[in-house]
Amino acid sequence: MIDSILQGSLNASAPLLLLAQVHPLATVNAVLNGLATVLLILGFILIKRKQETAHRNVMLAAFGVSVVFLVCYLAYHVWPVGAKSTPFQGSGLIRTAYFVILITHIILAATVPFLAGWTIYLGLKDRRAAHLRLAKWTFPIWLYVSITGVVIYVMLYQLYPQPVEREPATATVNADVSKRVGTPTKKHWEPTAAVRAELPNVALNSLGRSAD
């Protein structure tokens, strides 16, 4: 019985791999990228409708979100967290697609602070012609970086999450077996009152047989 329970507990503990927990800052970065994407699209719509004041405010908000993202990104990958690079678990064509997205994302992301900052500066200085020329490059690059930031997070942590080896479950199995079978309790046998009353007679009879 114990063997069957033990085997059942081992089967219940499979698989031996669990999913690694995602660090909160990784999720925060993905949310910030998503928010920047929404703001960029909204800003584009507003300028197409000639709502320049609303466009300016939304784009400033998008730039602020991107700055916060940069701070969180550095905190996660450099200091104080200093997280190591997370390996991608996919294979085949999806692995190739992932690295194409990742590499282009990293290269273009390095240009966004400079492009976005200078484009916003030109807009605030009302240098419309220069602002428009640069915005034609800044907007698609900024939007691509924001969208792919979310895509990378989904692929890396949701579609192909990180497995980690689980520690040996011996202690868990033993506890489960003890719970099902129960721990035997040692009890001392104590004679009842009737047995105690008969003990002198039994002793005398034993002595009599010994004398015979």
PyMOL commands that place a pseudoatom at each C-alpha (Angstrom):
pseudoatom trace, name=CA, resn=MET, resi=1, chain=A, elem=C, hetatm=0, pos=[0.000, 0.000, 0.000]
pseudoatom trace, name=CA, resn=ILE, resi=2, chain=A, elem=C, hetatm=0, pos=[2.761, 2.394, 0.943]
pseudoatom trace, name=CA, resn=ASP, resi=3, chain=A, elem=C, hetatm=0, pos=[4.586, 1.609, -2.289]
pseudoatom trace, name=CA, resn=SER, resi=4, chain=A, elem=C, hetatm=0, pos=[1.507, 2.395, -4.355]
pseudoatom trace, name=CA, resn=ILE, resi=5, chain=A, elem=C, hetatm=0, pos=[0.957, 5.670, -2.523]
pseudoatom trace, name=CA, resn=LEU, resi=6, chain=A, elem=C, hetatm=0, pos=[4.618, 6.566, -2.969]
pseudoatom trace, name=CA, resn=GLN, resi=7, chain=A, elem=C, hetatm=0, pos=[4.435, 5.842, -6.682]
pseudoatom trace, name=CA, resn=GLY, resi=8, chain=A, elem=C, hetatm=0, pos=[1.269, 7.887, -7.006]
pseudoatom trace, name=CA, resn=SER, resi=9, chain=A, elem=C, hetatm=0, pos=[2.878, 10.807, -5.234]
pseudoatom trace, name=CA, resn=LEU, resi=10, chain=A, elem=C, hetatm=0, pos=[5.883, 10.671, -7.561]
pseudoatom trace, name=CA, resn=ASN, resi=11, chain=A, elem=C, hetatm=0, pos=[3.604, 10.646, -10.591]
pseudoatom trace, name=CA, resn=ALA, resi=12, chain=A, elem=C, hetatm=0, pos=[1.663, 13.579, -9.202]
pseudoatom trace, name=CA, resn=SER, resi=13, chain=A, elem=C, hetatm=0, pos=[4.882, 15.534, -8.820]
pseudoatom trace, name=CA, resn=ALA, resi=14, chain=A, elem=C, hetatm=0, pos=[5.645, 15.314, -12.556]
pseudoatom trace, name=CA, resn=PRO, resi=15, chain=A, elem=C, hetatm=0, pos=[6.657, 17.149, -14.644]
pseudoatom trace, name=CA, resn=LEU, resi=16, chain=A, elem=C, hetatm=0, pos=[9.970, 17.914, -13.027]
pseudoatom trace, name=CA, resn=LEU, resi=17, chain=A, elem=C, hetatm=0, pos=[10.119, 21.311, -14.732]
pseudoatom trace, name=CA, resn=LEU, resi=18, chain=A, elem=C, hetatm=0, pos=[8.388, 24.436, -13.531]
pseudoatom trace, name=CA, resn=LEU, resi=19, chain=A, elem=C, hetatm=0, pos=[8.069, 27.812, -15.215]
pseudoatom trace, name=CA, resn=ALA, resi=20, chain=A, elem=C, hetatm=0, pos=[10.506, 30.437, -14.037]
pseudoatom trace, name=CA, resn=GLN, resi=21, chain=A, elem=C, hetatm=0, pos=[8.914, 33.487, -12.494]
pseudoatom trace, name=CA, resn=VAL, resi=22, chain=A, elem=C, hetatm=0, pos=[9.085, 36.680, -14.557]
pseudoatom trace, name=CA, resn=HIS, resi=23, chain=A, elem=C, hetatm=0, pos=[10.789, 39.576, -12.804]
pseudoatom trace, name=CA, resn=PRO, resi=24, chain=A, elem=C, hetatm=0, pos=[8.327, 42.449, -12.161]
pseudoatom trace, name=CA, resn=LEU, resi=25, chain=A, elem=C, hetatm=0, pos=[10.556, 44.950, -13.971]
pseudoatom trace, name=CA, resn=ALA, resi=26, chain=A, elem=C, hetatm=0, pos=[10.409, 42.859, -17.153]
pseudoatom trace, name=CA, resn=THR, resi=27, chain=A, elem=C, hetatm=0, pos=[6.622, 43.106, -17.041]
pseudoatom trace, name=CA, resn=VAL, resi=28, chain=A, elem=C, hetatm=0, pos=[6.758, 46.820, -16.226]
pseudoatom trace, name=CA, resn=ASN, resi=29, chain=A, elem=C, hetatm=0, pos=[8.982, 47.402, -19.252]
pseudoatom trace, name=CA, resn=ALA, resi=30, chain=A, elem=C, hetatm=0, pos=[6.520, 45.585, -21.509]
pseudoatom trace, name=CA, resn=VAL, resi=31, chain=A, elem=C, hetatm=0, pos=[3.626, 47.644, -20.131]
pseudoatom trace, name=CA, resn=LEU, resi=32, chain=A, elem=C, hetatm=0, pos=[5.571, 50.869, -20.716]
pseudoatom trace, name=CA, resn=ASN, resi=33, chain=A, elem=C, hetatm=0, pos=[6.304, 49.829, -24.288]
pseudoatom trace, name=CA, resn=GLY, resi=34, chain=A, elem=C, hetatm=0, pos=[2.625, 49.095, -24.813]
pseudoatom trace, name=CA, resn=LEU, resi=35, chain=A, elem=C, hetatm=0, pos=[1.640, 52.458, -23.363]
pseudoatom trace, name=CA, resn=ALA, resi=36, chain=A, elem=C, hetatm=0, pos=[4.165, 54.254, -25.575]
pseudoatom trace, name=CA, resn=THR, resi=37, chain=A, elem=C, hetatm=0, pos=[2.692, 52.449, -28.597]
pseudoatom trace, name=CA, resn=VAL, resi=38, chain=A, elem=C, hetatm=0, pos=[-0.825, 53.661, -27.778]
pseudoatom trace, name=CA, resn=LEU, resi=39, chain=A, elem=C, hetatm=0, pos=[0.361, 57.234, -27.225]
pseudoatom trace, name=CA, resn=LEU, resi=40, chain=A, elem=C, hetatm=0, pos=[2.342, 57.293, -30.473]
pseudoatom trace, name=CA, resn=ILE, resi=41, chain=A, elem=C, hetatm=0, pos=[-0.619, 56.093, -32.498]
pseudoatom trace, name=CA, resn=LEU, resi=42, chain=A, elem=C, hetatm=0, pos=[-2.887, 58.603, -30.755]
pseudoatom trace, name=CA, resn=GLY, resi=43, chain=A, elem=C, hetatm=0, pos=[-0.398, 61.404, -31.410]
pseudoatom trace, name=CA, resn=PHE, resi=44, chain=A, elem=C, hetatm=0, pos=[-0.275, 60.461, -35.087]
pseudoatom trace, name=CA, resn=ILE, resi=45, chain=A, elem=C, hetatm=0, pos=[-4.062, 60.527, -35.331]
pseudoatom trace, name=CA, resn=LEU, resi=46, chain=A, elem=C, hetatm=0, pos=[-4.233, 63.916, -33.602]
pseudoatom trace, name=CA, resn=ILE, resi=47, chain=A, elem=C, hetatm=0, pos=[-1.743, 65.590, -35.929]
pseudoatom trace, name=CA, resn=LYS, resi=48, chain=A, elem=C, hetatm=0, pos=[-3.591, 64.195, -38.945]
pseudoatom trace, name=CA, resn=ARG, resi=49, chain=A, elem=C, hetatm=0, pos=[-6.672, 65.926, -37.554]
pseudoatom trace, name=CA, resn=LYS, resi=50, chain=A, elem=C, hetatm=0, pos=[-4.668, 69.164, -37.152]
pseudoatom trace, name=CA, resn=GLN, resi=51, chain=A, elem=C, hetatm=0, pos=[-5.047, 69.093, -33.362]
pseudoatom trace, name=CA, resn=GLU, resi=52, chain=A, elem=C, hetatm=0, pos=[-1.549, 70.400, -32.750]
pseudoatom trace, name=CA, resn=THR, resi=53, chain=A, elem=C, hetatm=0, pos=[-1.826, 71.186, -29.031]
pseudoatom trace, name=CA, resn=ALA, resi=54, chain=A, elem=C, hetatm=0, pos=[-3.241, 67.758, -28.213]
pseudoatom trace, name=CA, resn=HIS, resi=55, chain=A, elem=C, hetatm=0, pos=[-0.622, 66.190, -30.491]
pseudoatom trace, name=CA, resn=ARG, resi=56, chain=A, elem=C, hetatm=0, pos=[2.172, 68.004, -28.660]
pseudoatom trace, name=CA, resn=ASN, resi=57, chain=A, elem=C, hetatm=0, pos=[0.904, 66.935, -25.238]
pseudoatom trace, name=CA, resn=VAL, resi=58, chain=A, elem=C, hetatm=0, pos=[0.472, 63.313, -26.247]
pseudoatom trace, name=CA, resn=MET, resi=59, chain=A, elem=C, hetatm=0, pos=[3.915, 63.116, -27.840]
pseudoatom trace, name=CA, resn=LEU, resi=60, chain=A, elem=C, hetatm=0, pos=[5.501, 64.661, -24.753]
pseudoatom trace, name=CA, resn=ALA, resi=61, chain=A, elem=C, hetatm=0, pos=[3.704, 62.019, -22.690]
pseudoatom trace, name=CA, resn=ALA, resi=62, chain=A, elem=C, hetatm=0, pos=[5.019, 59.305, -25.024]
pseudoatom trace, name=CA, resn=PHE, resi=63, chain=A, elem=C, hetatm=0, pos=[8.540, 60.666, -24.628]
pseudoatom trace, name=CA, resn=GLY, resi=64, chain=A, elem=C, hetatm=0, pos=[8.104, 60.689, -20.848]
pseudoatom trace, name=CA, resn=VAL, resi=65, chain=A, elem=C, hetatm=0, pos=[6.964, 57.064, -20.897]
pseudoatom trace, name=CA, resn=SER, resi=66, chain=A, elem=C, hetatm=0, pos=[9.994, 56.131, -23.000]
pseudoatom trace, name=CA, resn=VAL, resi=67, chain=A, elem=C, hetatm=0, pos=[12.302, 57.882, -20.527]
pseudoatom trace, name=CA, resn=VAL, resi=68, chain=A, elem=C, hetatm=0, pos=[10.733, 55.932, -17.646]
pseudoatom trace, name=CA, resn=PHE, resi=69, chain=A, elem=C, hetatm=0, pos=[11.163, 52.764, -19.704]
pseudoatom trace, name=CA, resn=LEU, resi=70, chain=A, elem=C, hetatm=0, pos=[14.856, 53.534, -20.206]
pseudoatom trace, name=CA, resn=VAL, resi=71, chain=A, elem=C, hetatm=0, pos=[15.332, 53.996, -16.454]
pseudoatom trace, name=CA, resn=CYS, resi=72, chain=A, elem=C, hetatm=0, pos=[13.529, 50.719, -15.694]
pseudoatom trace, name=CA, resn=TYR, resi=73, chain=A, elem=C, hetatm=0, pos=[15.446, 48.919, -18.426]
pseudoatom trace, name=CA, resn=LEU, resi=74, chain=A, elem=C, hetatm=0, pos=[18.795, 50.022, -17.014]
pseudoatom trace, name=CA, resn=ALA, resi=75, chain=A, elem=C, hetatm=0, pos=[17.642, 49.148, -13.493]
pseudoatom trace, name=CA, resn=TYR, resi=76, chain=A, elem=C, hetatm=0, pos=[16.690, 45.659, -14.655]
pseudoatom trace, name=CA, resn=HIS, resi=77, chain=A, elem=C, hetatm=0, pos=[19.691, 44.855, -16.858]
pseudoatom trace, name=CA, resn=VAL, resi=78, chain=A, elem=C, hetatm=0, pos=[22.468, 46.950, -15.296]
pseudoatom trace, name=CA, resn=TRP, resi=79, chain=A, elem=C, hetatm=0, pos=[21.803, 48.142, -11.743]
pseudoatom trace, name=CA, resn=PRO, resi=80, chain=A, elem=C, hetatm=0, pos=[20.495, 47.366, -9.155]
pseudoatom trace, name=CA, resn=VAL, resi=81, chain=A, elem=C, hetatm=0, pos=[18.973, 44.119, -10.481]
pseudoatom trace, name=CA, resn=GLY, resi=82, chain=A, elem=C, hetatm=0, pos=[21.614, 43.296, -13.070]
pseudoatom trace, name=CA, resn=ALA, resi=83, chain=A, elem=C, hetatm=0, pos=[19.544, 40.515, -14.644]
pseudoatom trace, name=CA, resn=LYS, resi=84, chain=A, elem=C, hetatm=0, pos=[21.336, 38.136, -16.985]
pseudoatom trace, name=CA, resn=SER, resi=85, chain=A, elem=C, hetatm=0, pos=[20.286, 37.679, -20.586]
pseudoatom trace, name=CA, resn=THR, resi=86, chain=A, elem=C, hetatm=0, pos=[17.313, 35.332, -20.852]
pseudoatom trace, name=CA, resn=PRO, resi=87, chain=A, elem=C, hetatm=0, pos=[17.774, 32.576, -23.466]
pseudoatom trace, name=CA, resn=PHE, resi=88, chain=A, elem=C, hetatm=0, pos=[14.980, 32.099, -25.976]
pseudoatom trace, name=CA, resn=GLN, resi=89, chain=A, elem=C, hetatm=0, pos=[13.412, 28.624, -25.751]
pseudoatom trace, name=CA, resn=GLY, resi=90, chain=A, elem=C, hetatm=0, pos=[11.896, 28.454, -29.225]
pseudoatom trace, name=CA, resn=SER, resi=91, chain=A, elem=C, hetatm=0, pos=[13.435, 26.604, -32.153]
pseudoatom trace, name=CA, resn=GLY, resi=92, chain=A, elem=C, hetatm=0, pos=[13.291, 26.527, -35.925]
pseudoatom trace, name=CA, resn=LEU, resi=93, chain=A, elem=C, hetatm=0, pos=[11.803, 29.413, -37.883]
pseudoatom trace, name=CA, resn=ILE, resi=94, chain=A, elem=C, hetatm=0, pos=[10.314, 31.038, -34.790]
pseudoatom trace, name=CA, resn=ARG, resi=95, chain=A, elem=C, hetatm=0, pos=[13.800, 31.239, -33.280]
pseudoatom trace, name=CA, resn=THR, resi=96, chain=A, elem=C, hetatm=0, pos=[15.123, 32.960, -36.403]
pseudoatom trace, name=CA, resn=ALA, resi=97, chain=A, elem=C, hetatm=0, pos=[12.190, 35.387, -36.383]
pseudoatom trace, name=CA, resn=TYR, resi=98, chain=A, elem=C, hetatm=0, pos=[12.769, 36.138, -32.720]
pseudoatom trace, name=CA, resn=PHE, resi=99, chain=A, elem=C, hetatm=0, pos=[16.412, 37.062, -33.212]
pseudoatom trace, name=CA, resn=VAL, resi=100, chain=A, elem=C, hetatm=0, pos=[15.629, 39.193, -36.261]
pseudoatom trace, name=CA, resn=ILE, resi=101, chain=A, elem=C, hetatm=0, pos=[13.100, 41.115, -34.182]
pseudoatom trace, name=CA, resn=LEU, resi=102, chain=A, elem=C, hetatm=0, pos=[15.449, 41.316, -31.199]
pseudoatom trace, name=CA, resn=ILE, resi=103, chain=A, elem=C, hetatm=0, pos=[18.485, 42.556, -33.141]
pseudoatom trace, name=CA, resn=THR, resi=104, chain=A, elem=C, hetatm=0, pos=[16.574, 45.198, -35.103]
pseudoatom trace, name=CA, resn=HIS, resi=105, chain=A, elem=C, hetatm=0, pos=[14.823, 46.249, -31.893]
pseudoatom trace, name=CA, resn=ILE, resi=106, chain=A, elem=C, hetatm=0, pos=[18.119, 46.762, -30.049]
pseudoatom trace, name=CA, resn=ILE, resi=107, chain=A, elem=C, hetatm=0, pos=[19.778, 48.668, -32.906]
pseudoatom trace, name=CA, resn=LEU, resi=108, chain=A, elem=C, hetatm=0, pos=[16.843, 50.989, -33.512]
pseudoatom trace, name=CA, resn=ALA, resi=109, chain=A, elem=C, hetatm=0, pos=[16.137, 51.455, -29.788]
pseudoatom trace, name=CA, resn=ALA, resi=110, chain=A, elem=C, hetatm=0, pos=[19.588, 53.020, -29.408]
pseudoatom trace, name=CA, resn=THR, resi=111, chain=A, elem=C, hetatm=0, pos=[18.574, 55.778, -31.852]
pseudoatom trace, name=CA, resn=VAL, resi=112, chain=A, elem=C, hetatm=0, pos=[15.157, 56.592, -30.346]
pseudoatom trace, name=CA, resn=PRO, resi=113, chain=A, elem=C, hetatm=0, pos=[16.287, 58.890, -27.477]
pseudoatom trace, name=CA, resn=PHE, resi=114, chain=A, elem=C, hetatm=0, pos=[18.232, 61.081, -29.900]
pseudoatom trace, name=CA, resn=LEU, resi=115, chain=A, elem=C, hetatm=0, pos=[15.685, 61.060, -32.713]
pseudoatom trace, name=CA, resn=ALA, resi=116, chain=A, elem=C, hetatm=0, pos=[12.696, 61.599, -30.435]
pseudoatom trace, name=CA, resn=GLY, resi=117, chain=A, elem=C, hetatm=0, pos=[14.431, 64.243, -28.350]
pseudoatom trace, name=CA, resn=TRP, resi=118, chain=A, elem=C, hetatm=0, pos=[15.563, 66.261, -31.363]
pseudoatom trace, name=CA, resn=THR, resi=119, chain=A, elem=C, hetatm=0, pos=[12.213, 65.909, -33.152]
pseudoatom trace, name=CA, resn=ILE, resi=120, chain=A, elem=C, hetatm=0, pos=[10.375, 67.176, -30.061]
pseudoatom trace, name=CA, resn=TYR, resi=121, chain=A, elem=C, hetatm=0, pos=[12.865, 70.032, -29.695]
pseudoatom trace, name=CA, resn=LEU, resi=122, chain=A, elem=C, hetatm=0, pos=[12.235, 71.154, -33.269]
pseudoatom trace, name=CA, resn=GLY, resi=123, chain=A, elem=C, hetatm=0, pos=[8.489, 70.990, -32.712]
pseudoatom trace, name=CA, resn=LEU, resi=124, chain=A, elem=C, hetatm=0, pos=[8.637, 73.047, -29.523]
pseudoatom trace, name=CA, resn=LYS, resi=125, chain=A, elem=C, hetatm=0, pos=[10.776, 75.645, -31.323]
pseudoatom trace, name=CA, resn=ASP, resi=126, chain=A, elem=C, hetatm=0, pos=[8.130, 75.768, -34.047]
pseudoatom trace, name=CA, resn=ARG, resi=127, chain=A, elem=C, hetatm=0, pos=[10.613, 74.792, -36.722]
pseudoatom trace, name=CA, resn=ARG, resi=128, chain=A, elem=C, hetatm=0, pos=[7.866, 72.988, -38.573]
pseudoatom trace, name=CA, resn=ALA, resi=129, chain=A, elem=C, hetatm=0, pos=[9.653, 72.057, -41.788]
pseudoatom trace, name=CA, resn=ALA, resi=130, chain=A, elem=C, hetatm=0, pos=[12.627, 70.483, -40.002]
pseudoatom trace, name=CA, resn=HIS, resi=131, chain=A, elem=C, hetatm=0, pos=[10.309, 68.894, -37.436]
pseudoatom trace, name=CA, resn=LEU, resi=132, chain=A, elem=C, hetatm=0, pos=[8.209, 67.270, -40.161]
pseudoatom trace, name=CA, resn=ARG, resi=133, chain=A, elem=C, hetatm=0, pos=[11.214, 65.980, -42.103]
pseudoatom trace, name=CA, resn=LEU, resi=134, chain=A, elem=C, hetatm=0, pos=[12.726, 64.319, -39.053]
pseudoatom trace, name=CA, resn=ALA, resi=135, chain=A, elem=C, hetatm=0, pos=[9.363, 63.065, -37.742]
pseudoatom trace, name=CA, resn=LYS, resi=136, chain=A, elem=C, hetatm=0, pos=[8.948, 60.986, -40.905]
pseudoatom trace, name=CA, resn=TRP, resi=137, chain=A, elem=C, hetatm=0, pos=[11.914, 58.933, -39.715]
pseudoatom trace, name=CA, resn=THR, resi=138, chain=A, elem=C, hetatm=0, pos=[11.434, 59.209, -35.979]
pseudoatom trace, name=CA, resn=PHE, resi=139, chain=A, elem=C, hetatm=0, pos=[7.811, 58.109, -35.816]
pseudoatom trace, name=CA, resn=PRO, resi=140, chain=A, elem=C, hetatm=0, pos=[8.070, 54.709, -37.597]
pseudoatom trace, name=CA, resn=ILE, resi=141, chain=A, elem=C, hetatm=0, pos=[11.327, 53.842, -35.795]
pseudoatom trace, name=CA, resn=TRP, resi=142, chain=A, elem=C, hetatm=0, pos=[9.923, 54.819, -32.396]
pseudoatom trace, name=CA, resn=LEU, resi=143, chain=A, elem=C, hetatm=0, pos=[6.695, 52.933, -33.065]
pseudoatom trace, name=CA, resn=TYR, resi=144, chain=A, elem=C, hetatm=0, pos=[8.551, 49.832, -34.276]
pseudoatom trace, name=CA, resn=VAL, resi=145, chain=A, elem=C, hetatm=0, pos=[10.748, 49.785, -31.167]
pseudoatom trace, name=CA, resn=SER, resi=146, chain=A, elem=C, hetatm=0, pos=[7.734, 50.142, -28.868]
pseudoatom trace, name=CA, resn=ILE, resi=147, chain=A, elem=C, hetatm=0, pos=[5.721, 47.413, -30.582]
pseudoatom trace, name=CA, resn=THR, resi=148, chain=A, elem=C, hetatm=0, pos=[8.604, 44.958, -30.823]
pseudoatom trace, name=CA, resn=GLY, resi=149, chain=A, elem=C, hetatm=0, pos=[9.377, 45.541, -27.145]
pseudoatom trace, name=CA, resn=VAL, resi=150, chain=A, elem=C, hetatm=0, pos=[5.989, 44.035, -26.332]
pseudoatom trace, name=CA, resn=VAL, resi=151, chain=A, elem=C, hetatm=0, pos=[6.399, 41.281, -28.942]
pseudoatom trace, name=CA, resn=ILE, resi=152, chain=A, elem=C, hetatm=0, pos=[9.768, 40.241, -27.480]
pseudoatom trace, name=CA, resn=TYR, resi=153, chain=A, elem=C, hetatm=0, pos=[8.292, 40.084, -23.978]
pseudoatom trace, name=CA, resn=VAL, resi=154, chain=A, elem=C, hetatm=0, pos=[5.372, 37.924, -25.143]
pseudoatom trace, name=CA, resn=MET, resi=155, chain=A, elem=C, hetatm=0, pos=[7.609, 35.556, -27.098]
pseudoatom trace, name=CA, resn=LEU, resi=156, chain=A, elem=C, hetatm=0, pos=[10.251, 35.279, -24.385]
pseudoatom trace, name=CA, resn=TYR, resi=157, chain=A, elem=C, hetatm=0, pos=[8.085, 34.978, -21.283]
pseudoatom trace, name=CA, resn=GLN, resi=158, chain=A, elem=C, hetatm=0, pos=[4.606, 33.947, -22.413]
pseudoatom trace, name=CA, resn=LEU, resi=159, chain=A, elem=C, hetatm=0, pos=[4.785, 31.865, -25.592]
pseudoatom trace, name=CA, resn=TYR, resi=160, chain=A, elem=C, hetatm=0, pos=[8.126, 30.230, -24.786]
pseudoatom trace, name=CA, resn=PRO, resi=161, chain=A, elem=C, hetatm=0, pos=[8.574, 30.643, -21.011]
pseudoatom trace, name=CA, resn=GLN, resi=162, chain=A, elem=C, hetatm=0, pos=[11.740, 29.751, -19.159]
pseudoatom trace, name=CA, resn=PRO, resi=163, chain=A, elem=C, hetatm=0, pos=[11.786, 26.289, -17.520]
pseudoatom trace, name=CA, resn=VAL, resi=164, chain=A, elem=C, hetatm=0, pos=[13.662, 25.716, -14.285]
pseudoatom trace, name=CA, resn=GLU, resi=165, chain=A, elem=C, hetatm=0, pos=[14.581, 22.452, -12.619]
pseudoatom trace, name=CA, resn=ARG, resi=166, chain=A, elem=C, hetatm=0, pos=[12.566, 21.719, -9.533]
pseudoatom trace, name=CA, resn=GLU, resi=167, chain=A, elem=C, hetatm=0, pos=[14.346, 20.653, -6.398]
pseudoatom trace, name=CA, resn=PRO, resi=168, chain=A, elem=C, hetatm=0, pos=[14.026, 16.967, -5.389]
pseudoatom trace, name=CA, resn=ALA, resi=169, chain=A, elem=C, hetatm=0, pos=[10.577, 16.292, -4.061]
pseudoatom trace, name=CA, resn=THR, resi=170, chain=A, elem=C, hetatm=0, pos=[11.602, 13.628, -1.540]
pseudoatom trace, name=CA, resn=ALA, resi=171, chain=A, elem=C, hetatm=0, pos=[10.484, 15.675, 1.410]
pseudoatom trace, name=CA, resn=THR, resi=172, chain=A, elem=C, hetatm=0, pos=[7.188, 16.463, -0.287]
pseudoatom trace, name=CA, resn=VAL, resi=173, chain=A, elem=C, hetatm=0, pos=[6.577, 12.811, -1.119]
pseudoatom trace, name=CA, resn=ASN, resi=174, chain=A, elem=C, hetatm=0, pos=[7.384, 11.686, 2.425]
pseudoatom trace, name=CA, resn=ALA, resi=175, chain=A, elem=C, hetatm=0, pos=[5.022, 14.272, 3.835]
pseudoatom trace, name=CA, resn=ASP, resi=176, chain=A, elem=C, hetatm=0, pos=[2.315, 13.175, 1.411]
pseudoatom trace, name=CA, resn=VAL, resi=177, chain=A, elem=C, hetatm=0, pos=[2.784, 9.518, 2.323]
pseudoatom trace, name=CA, resn=SER, resi=178, chain=A, elem=C, hetatm=0, pos=[2.652, 10.312, 6.028]
pseudoatom trace, name=CA, resn=LYS, resi=179, chain=A, elem=C, hetatm=0, pos=[-0.520, 12.269, 5.478]
pseudoatom trace, name=CA, resn=ARG, resi=180, chain=A, elem=C, hetatm=0, pos=[-2.233, 9.434, 3.614]
pseudoatom trace, name=CA, resn=VAL, resi=181, chain=A, elem=C, hetatm=0, pos=[-1.020, 6.466, 5.647]
pseudoatom trace, name=CA, resn=GLY, resi=182, chain=A, elem=C, hetatm=0, pos=[-0.749, 8.152, 8.989]
pseudoatom trace, name=CA, resn=THR, resi=183, chain=A, elem=C, hetatm=0, pos=[2.154, 7.971, 11.388]
pseudoatom trace, name=CA, resn=PRO, resi=184, chain=A, elem=C, hetatm=0, pos=[1.869, 4.902, 13.605]
pseudoatom trace, name=CA, resn=THR, resi=185, chain=A, elem=C, hetatm=0, pos=[1.641, 5.772, 17.255]
pseudoatom trace, name=CA, resn=LYS, resi=186, chain=A, elem=C, hetatm=0, pos=[3.199, 3.484, 19.841]
pseudoatom trace, name=CA, resn=LYS, resi=187, chain=A, elem=C, hetatm=0, pos=[0.866, 2.689, 22.729]
pseudoatom trace, name=CA, resn=HIS, resi=188, chain=A, elem=C, hetatm=0, pos=[1.633, 0.708, 25.875]
pseudoatom trace, name=CA, resn=TRP, resi=189, chain=A, elem=C, hetatm=0, pos=[-0.764, -2.143, 26.623]
pseudoatom trace, name=CA, resn=GLU, resi=190, chain=A, elem=C, hetatm=0, pos=[-2.543, -1.734, 29.901]
pseudoatom trace, name=CA, resn=PRO, resi=191, chain=A, elem=C, hetatm=0, pos=[-4.649, -4.562, 31.427]
pseudoatom trace, name=CA, resn=THR, resi=192, chain=A, elem=C, hetatm=0, pos=[-8.263, -3.948, 32.164]
pseudoatom trace, name=CA, resn=ALA, resi=193, chain=A, elem=C, hetatm=0, pos=[-9.721, -4.091, 35.679]
pseudoatom trace, name=CA, resn=ALA, resi=194, chain=A, elem=C, hetatm=0, pos=[-10.998, -7.680, 35.125]
pseudoatom trace, name=CA, resn=VAL, resi=195, chain=A, elem=C, hetatm=0, pos=[-7.582, -8.839, 33.971]
pseudoatom trace, name=CA, resn=ARG, resi=196, chain=A, elem=C, hetatm=0, pos=[-5.876, -7.213, 36.924]
pseudoatom trace, name=CA, resn=ALA, resi=197, chain=A, elem=C, hetatm=0, pos=[-8.308, -9.017, 39.267]
pseudoatom trace, name=CA, resn=GLU, resi=198, chain=A, elem=C, hetatm=0, pos=[-7.383, -12.401, 37.748]
pseudoatom trace, name=CA, resn=LEU, resi=199, chain=A, elem=C, hetatm=0, pos=[-3.637, -11.854, 37.844]
pseudoatom trace, name=CA, resn=PRO, resi=200, chain=A, elem=C, hetatm=0, pos=[-3.108, -13.181, 41.444]
pseudoatom trace, name=CA, resn=ASN, resi=201, chain=A, elem=C, hetatm=0, pos=[-4.979, -16.395, 40.623]
pseudoatom trace, name=CA, resn=VAL, resi=202, chain=A, elem=C, hetatm=0, pos=[-2.975, -16.876, 37.443]
pseudoatom trace, name=CA, resn=ALA, resi=203, chain=A, elem=C, hetatm=0, pos=[0.266, -16.393, 39.361]
pseudoatom trace, name=CA, resn=LEU, resi=204, chain=A, elem=C, hetatm=0, pos=[-0.761, -18.916, 42.053]
pseudoatom trace, name=CA, resn=ASN, resi=205, chain=A, elem=C, hetatm=0, pos=[-1.781, -21.486, 39.467]
pseudoatom trace, name=CA, resn=SER, resi=206, chain=A, elem=C, hetatm=0, pos=[1.564, -21.038, 37.743]
pseudoatom trace, name=CA, resn=LEU, resi=207, chain=A, elem=C, hetatm=0, pos=[3.394, -21.607, 41.012]
pseudoatom trace, name=CA, resn=GLY, resi=208, chain=A, elem=C, hetatm=0, pos=[1.309, -24.712, 41.714]
pseudoatom trace, name=CA, resn=ARG, resi=209, chain=A, elem=C, hetatm=0, pos=[2.171, -26.231, 38.328]
pseudoatom trace, name=CA, resn=SER, resi=210, chain=A, elem=C, hetatm=0, pos=[5.840, -25.494, 38.952]
pseudoatom trace, name=CA, resn=ALA, resi=211, chain=A, elem=C, hetatm=0, pos=[5.689, -27.314, 42.348]
pseudoatom trace, name=CA, resn=ASP, resi=212, chain=A, elem=C, hetatm=0, pos=[4.055, -30.376, 40.719]
for i in range(1, 212): cmd.bond("trace and resi %d" % i, "trace and resi %d" % (i + 1))
show_as sticks, trace
zoom trace
